[in-house]
Amino acid sequence: MKKRAISLLLSAALLLSLSACGGGAKTGEGSSASGGEKSGESTAAKEENAKSGAAATVTIWSPTDLAVIEQWWTEHIDQWNKEHPDIQVKREAIDRSDSYAYENKITTAMTSGDLPDILFVDGPTISYYAENQTIIPIDDVWTEEDKKDFVASTVQQDSYNGHMYAMGPTESSVALYYNKDYLDEAGIPYPSDTDIHQAWTWDQFYENAEKLTTKDHVGTNIIMDKGEGLIYALEPFFLEAGAEFVNEDGSSADGYVNSEASVKTMEYLNRFIKNGYANIDPVKDEFLNGKAATLLGGSWNVQDLEKSNLNWGVSYYPVSNDGKAVSPTGDWSAAITKDSKNPEAAKEVLKWLMNTENIASYADTISKPASRTSAYEHMEGWKEGARALFLWQLQNTGVARPRTPSYSVLSQGFSTAILNVFSGTDPKKELDTVAADFKEDYDTYYKK
């Protein structure tokens, strides 16, 4: 196993997760393992427990969450433990209030051999943990038929080097929100929420941002945050332009993140900032408070907007001028660690956690898209409107972020580069630096 310096391990802590507010907690509909079938322990798990003469204990680490999610965890773990005396589940909810506590705990446990059986990690870091053998392959947990039930972007995110290493219950996406009143005042027709062929193109997005910018509000908000949100929300522009951030096996960024297509995309995005149609330092809730006419926002924004008095609509992520459509994806996923004392039992728990009914109730509680297509049979509100659009994007245009063990270096470097460009520096030089820093990290720690 390759060991990285603690300072470099901690770089994963800078990958900020994108979370949403949830609704009321709901109780699951049983302990089915896949779809509606009853879950039972595998032969290997039973043999493992029989040898020990005692119940197997499966520990789970995940970040603390909203009260309704904490309640969901309590109810479902209690349910499992009552029904499975041979495998008892314990969860440790770890505070992330300073954005570092959770990742720091993982880093310490990686070096001391004290990782839990099941570990929740942010999607883009799976390649890092897999390459460093912190988590193990779980190819045998789901059948090929089961895997087809998960949206393609989830399987893409949770796989590395031909193996599945994790699975997540929920997904995310980004689309274009717009203030209907502001578009009416500017005489701009609403973009479609049912036909991708009527989405705004790059040119339309830019031209409309110009028309919508006034002394009281900017035309758009394209800054989700100044960290992981930049690569998460803006990478689709680069992919639509024909650029890639890394090569197919994730070993090189030179000629990809700094390609001519990448430079031109960076220049396009910079025009919004340079000409005052978007702010590099948006005010809090800029779109919700009427200070931006449009917003590149997440699926998690729907709930707050539905509670507001804003006259809003949503359309697809802007498409390239030739019609190519890409949208962001990604969320937290659960993996089994190298330190698991009961890997077979952990697989049974993981299979149960990610069954159709549990995913449906979890996703409903947190108001996020479910990762399993069959889960939507148990969920309401996803057949029309904003939620239906986000679901369509996940199923048709969603692409996971780059899979590479040097992802944290890529993400941080890209965020720094684009903010520097927005402040007036040269795009090519900034992206060359990203490629060079990526090469140094990959060649030092992962080059075979």
N, C-alpha and C positions, 0 to 999 in steps of 0.2 A: 504494500500500500504506500502510495506517495504521501509524504508528510509536507505540509506547507507551514511557513512561519505563522505564528499566531496573528500577527498584524494583517497578513494576507487572508487568513481564514475569516477574520472579522469583517473583511470587505463585503461578505455576503449580507452583513447586517444592514448595509445601505440600500438593499433591495426592498423598497417599501411595498407592502401589500395594498391592494385596492379593495376596500371593504364597503359594504352597504348596510343600511339600517334595515331591521327586520320587523315583521309583524308579530302577532301573538303566537305563543308556542303551541304546538300540536303534538299529540301522542301518536307514535307510529302504529301501523296496522298489523304488526306481527313480526316475527323474526325470520322472514324469508331470506334465502340466500341469493336468489336470482329470480327476478320477476316475482311470482307469487308462490314459489315452491318453498316448502319447509326446510330450514337449515338444520343440518346435523353435523356432528364432528366427523372429520375424515378419519379413515382407518389409522393413518400415521399419527394423527393427533391423539386418538384414543390409546394407541400403543404407548405413545410418549407419556401420557398421563398415568397409564397403568403401571409402567415401570417405576415411576416416582412414588406411587402409592398415595398421592395427594393431588388436590386440584392444581391445575396449571394456572399461573397468574400472567395475564397479558397487560402490560402497562402502555398507556398512550400519553404522549405529550402533544399539546396543541396550545396556541395562544388563547388568552382570555378573550371573551367576546361579549356581546350584548347579553343582558339578563335573560332574554327569551332563548338565546342559544345555550347559555349555561343550563337553563332549565331543561332544554331538549336533551343535552348530554346526560344530565342526572336521571331523567325519566328512562331514557333508552338503555343506559348502562344498568340501571336497576332491573329493567325488564330482562336484559340478557342474563344477568347473574342469577336471577330466579329460575330461568329456564335452562341454564347450563351450569350445574354445580361442578362439573369437571373442569370448566374453564372460567375463571373469574377475572373480570376486567376492572382495572383501576385507571383513572385519568388524572393527570396533573395539568391544570390550567395555569400557564405561565404568563405573567404580566409583561406587556410590551409597551408600557407607558413611556419609556424613554427611547423606544425604537431599537434598543440594543439588547435588552435583558434576555429575550428569547434566544437570539442567535448566539449571544455570549454563553448561555447555558449549554447550547448544542456544541459549541467549540470546546468548552471544558470537558464535556462528556466524551467527545471524539478522542481526546488524548488520554482520558482516564479509563475508557472502556465501560462507561456507565450510561450508555444510551438506552432509551426505553425500547420496548418491543416494536411499537408503532410510533412513527414520528411524522408530524405534519410539517411540510416545508412549502415555501412559495414556489410555484411552478417553474420559473426560469432557473432555479438553483438545482433542479433535479440532476442535470448533467454533471454538475460539480460534485454532488454527493455520490453519484453513481461512479464517476471516474475515480474518486478517492476511496471507493469501496466502503463508504459509510452506510449505504443502503444496499440491499440485495435484490436480484431479479425476482419477479413474481409472475413469470410467464404462465404458471400453471394454476393461478387463482381463478381466472375466468376462461370460459370456453371461447372459441373463435366467434360463435354466435352471440355470446354475451358482449364481446368487444365491439361487435357491430352495433349494439344498442347504445354505446357511448358515442358522443359526438366526436367527429374525426379530430378536431383540435385538441380535445382532452387526451386522446390516445397519443397524438403527436407530442404533446407537451410531456407526457408521463413516460415516454420511451426514450431509450438512448442506446446507440450501437446495436440496434436490432432486438433489444430486450425491453420488456415493460418493467419499470421500477416503482411505479406509484399509481394511485388513482385518486381523483378528486370528486367530491359530491356536487360541486357547483362550478359554473363558468362565469365569464364576464365578456362584455363587448363595449364598443364605443360607437356612437352615431352622432348625427348633427341635429342638435336641438335648435329651435328658432322661436323668436318672439313674434307671434302673428300680428300684433298691433304695429310693430316696427316695420314688418314687411309690407303691411297694408299702406302705411304712410309713405313708404318708398316706392310703391307701385310694383312690388316684386311678387310674382306668383309663388305660392307655397310649393316646395319640392315634394315629391311623392313619398308616401309611406307604404305603398303597396306594389310599386313597380320600379325595380332597380334601374331600368332604362330611362326613368325620369328623375334620377338622382342628380344633384348638382355635380358638374364636372369641376376640375381644378380651376379652369378659367371662370366659370360661373361663381364658384365659391369666392375667388379673389375679387371679381368685379362687384359682386353683391356686398362683400365686406366693405368695399370702398363706398358704395351707395348708402350703406347702413350706418356709416360712421358719422356722428354728429358731435356737437360740443358737449352733449350729455351722456353719450355712450359710444363705445367702440363697435366696430362691425362684427367682431368675433372674439372668442376666447379659445386659444389653442394651447395654453399652458395648464396642464393638469396639476403638476407640481414640478419642482426643480430637481427631481431625482429619477426614480424608476418610471414615473409617470410620463416622462418625455419619450423614452424609447418605446414604452408600451403604447402610448396614444398616437405617436407620429410615425412609427416604423411603416405602417401601411402605405403612406405616401411614397416611401422609397421603393417598396415592393411593387407598387403600381407603376412606377417609373422604370421597372426592369432591373432595379438594383437588389443586391443581397448584402447582408452585413458580414457574413462569413461564408466559407466554402462548404461543400456538402457534408464533410466529416467534422466540421467545427474546428479545424486545425489552423486556419489562416484567415485573416481579415484584409490583408494587403491585396489591392485590386478589387475588393468587394465594398467594404465600408467607405473607401476613398475613391471609388470608381467615378467616371464622368457622370453617370446617371445619379449617383449619390450627391455629387457636388451640385448638380443642377437642381436637385430636389431641395437641398439645403438653401440654395439661393431663392427658390420659390417661396419657401416658408419664411425666409428672412424678410421678404417684401412686405408681409403683413405687419411685422414689427417695425421695420424701417420707415414705412409710410404712415404709421400711426393707426392702422386698422385693427391692431391687437396690442395688448400690453404685455411687456416682458414681466411686469410685476402686477398681475391682476389683483383687484380688491377681492376680499372674501365673498364668495357666492356671487360673483360678478354677474352672471346670467340671471340667477334667481332674483337679484336685487335690481334688475333692469339696467345695469351698467354695461351690458354687452348684448348685442342683438341676436347673436348666435353663439353656440357652444359646442365644441367637440367634447362630449361628456359621456359618462359611463351608464351602464344599465342600472346602476345603483341610484342614479339621480332621479329616476322615475318616481319613486315613492315620495320624495320631498316635493317634487313639482306637482304631484297630484294633490298634495295638501295645501299648495299655495294658491294665490289668486291670479297668478300669471296666466296670460292667454298664450299658451305655448303649443308647439307641435314638434314632431320629430321626423327625420328622414334618414336615409342611408348615409354611411360614411362617404364623403366625396369620392367620386371615381375619376380615373385619369381621363384626359380628353378623348382617348380612343376607347373608353368604356371599361377598362380593366378595374375590377372591384376587389378590394382586400379590406378586412376589418380585424381589429385586435382581439385576442383571446387570452385566457390564462387565469388561474386562481390557485388556492392552496390545495395540496394533495397529500395523501397519506402513504407512507412507505414503511417497509420493515427493515430494521437496522441490523448491522453485522453483530451487534451485541445481544440480540434477542436470545433468551434462554429457551423460548418455546416458539420457534418459527412456524411450526405446523399449526399450532393453536392460534398464533397471530394471524395466519392466513385465513383461518375460519372466521375470526373476528372481523378482519378487513372485508371479507366477502359479504358478511352480514351488514356491516356499516354501509356498504355501497350497493345494497339491494335496491330494487325499484321503489318500494314503499318508504324506506328510510331516506333515500335521496329526495323523494318528493316532499316529505314532511320537513326535512332540513332546509331545502331550497325555499319552500313556502315560508318557513319561519324567518329566514334571513332575506327574503325577497330578492333572490338571485336566480338566474337561469340554472336549471338542473343539467347535470352532465349526461344523464340517461334520457334517451328519447321516450322510452316507455313511462318515465316519471310524469310526463305531462298529462297522462290519462288520469292522474290523481290530483292535478293542480288546476286552479281556475285562473282565468285572466290572460292566458297566453295564446289565445286564438285570434285576437284582433288588437289593434292599437299599438302602442309603443312596445309592449312586451313581445308581441308577435313579430315585430320588425327585428328586435334583438335576436330572437330565436332563429329567424330566417337567416340573419347574418352568420350566426354560429354554425348553422348547418350548410351554408352555401359559400360564404366568403371568408370565414374565420381562418386565421393562420397564427400558429404559436410563435412566440419569440425564439431567437436562435438557440439551438441546442449545442452548447459547448461548455467544457469545464472552466473556461476562462470568461464565462458570461459576466460575472461581476465587474471585471476589468473593462469589458466592452461597454456595459451599461453605464458605469461611472464615467468612462472616457467620452461616450457619446453625449451624455448629459452636459458635461463640461464643454465639449466642442460646440454644441448647438447654442448654449447660452453665450459662449464667447462670440460666435458668429452674430447672434442677435445684438451683441454689444459692439459690433463693427469689425471683427477680425476676419481674416481670409478663410473661406470654407475649405479649400483644398489643403491648406497647411494644417488646419485643425483636424481634419479627417485623416491626414497622413500621420499625425501624432497618435490618434486612436489606433490606427493599424500597427504602428510601431510598438506601442505599449502592449497591445494584445499579443504581438509576436514574442516580446520579451517574456511575458507571463507564461504563454503556452510552451515556448521552447524550454523555459527553465523548469517547469513542473510536469509537463505532460508529453513532450515529444518522445516518441519511442526510439 
